[in-house]
Amino acid sequence: MKLIVYNGSGRGKSGNTALLLDSFLKGFTSVEGNTFEMHILMHTSKMDTFTAAFGEAENVLLAFPMYTDMVPGIVKKFIETLEPYCGRQGNPSMAYMIHCGFPEGIQLRALEAYLEKLSRHLGSRHVGTILKGNSEGVRYTPPEKLPQQLIRFEVLGKAYGQTGELDKDILSTLSQPERLPGWVATIFRLLSFTNFGNSGWNEELKKNGAYQNRFARPDGEDK
């Protein structure tokens, strides 16, 4: 089985998408005869190559982080190039991997429905969508603990490599919790009145010399 993989992260090989894909593909290639071809969508100058690869593929996996409740711009651009393939006979099967920093799986459900609709528009067999919340924490997991975080992706990749399907039980586990318990939501609401929720962002701003501009309004009326 040959799989064409599209990494739609703006961070390319250094992002969470790459970490999740690495584990999935480790399991996938552990099945004899399975191979994959990787395309990094942030290299937009190669968009014609990416589109042509789709036209020749039998199986596709499109992976990316959710961005403002939808797809990143580079993924949107790629999807738009597929319009000539809509309804074509012999289009590849489509599987998706999406993730976000929000901890609740429900945050990804609308995007999941959009991707299912995309498969229908293309006339592709819809294999399913892998959902993973709280993915931003993957980057900050100590290296010695990272394999434990990603083992389910490896098991899922192996099962997909064997059957061409995504194991529904593993998908359900990865998308949990669907919703946070009410008491947890209450704690988050209380923390919103403190600076705790901004601590991570503030550290990034400081590292990039932009902390002093954190309240800037370049498009505001007071410019």
Secondary structure by P-SEA (a helix, b strand, c coil): cbbbbbbccccccccaaaaaaaaaaaaaaccccccccccccccccaaaaaaaaaaaccbbbbbbccccccccaaaaaaaaaaccccccccccbbbbbbcccccccccaaaaaaaaaaaaaaacccccbbbbbccccccccccccccccccaaaaaaaaaaaacccccaaaaaaaaccccccaaaaaaaaaaccccccaaaaaaaaaaaccccccccccccccc
